[in-house]
Amino acid sequence: MATPWISPHFRNSFRSLSLIGIILSGTLSPSAAAQTCGTHGVVAQVLGSGGPELQDKRASGSYLIWQDGESRVLIDAGGGSALRFGESGAQMSQLDVILFTHFHVDHSADFPALIKSSWFEDRRRPLPIYGPPGNDFMPSTTEFVADFFGPQRGAFRYLSELFTPDEQGSYKMQPHNVAAGSAPTGAFRNINLSASAVQVIHGGVPALAWRVEIGGKVIVFSGDTNGDGDGLVRLASNADLFVAHNAVPEDATGLERRLHMPPSVIGLIAGDAHVKSLVLSHRMLRTLGKEKQTQFEIRKHYSGPLQFANDLDCFPLQ
Ligand SMILES: [Zn+2]
């Protein structure tokens, strides 16, 4: 439900009332006990394992990285992932950073829903958001955020307090465009983690793959790509976990092959990069049911652990 603009003062009062309600109901932190991936170590969680087709009954692309029960990194926010975010027990106020691979609908459509939900949390620090630059067909990351929340032309400009500098009473989104090439480029670092990216080929859409280093572990997300170039192998080098997109079958041709990597290419990249484990996500109707064939093609090049993801699956990094 849309909420009309309310003053920060009123909102804080509303929060106080909410807090009283929560205390009266006997639960101080309603989601604290609900983390679906546990409270210890580094865990990658798949929020959305499918998309864009809704008939796959999966949320579209989105991932969380947990550390000791805190939801620190969100990668992409495809349709349906906002609900999965809530189901996972994650909180927007815990996020250190949001990373976007690209701005196709099935990777970004639930972004405003997540931001709106955060309005009801008590976040008091900026929210860094990193993603690709734009071109004639796609917005840059800074444009994407402004297209939703910019004070003049944003579709949800009633929430522009979260976007416009110098207003008080809320946190600020801090979007950044990452102009990466085929060499891993550092984008974000804080005391908990670092994130670096390479450009990947996904038709004419500016797209990034992401490497997150956290708690001594390395997790790499391919995003959508046809696998051309050597950037992804460099980025995924010796990763503890490589999350790759199984969007097309081995015999894919035409546009779908120009956009996505078939299983043999996933296997080649995983093998060349010597990744320690592989998770396949972005499972579409054209790949669901073909897991045996997919595995067969990957096994020609990569022999480590391999799992097919479902929504809300947790992958702990030992
Ligand atoms: Zn895409």
Boltz pocket constraint, residues with backbone or C-beta under 6 A from the ligand:
constraints:
  - pocket:
      binder: B
      contacts: [[A, 102], [A, 104], [A, 107], [A, 202], [A, 224]]
      max_distance: 6.0
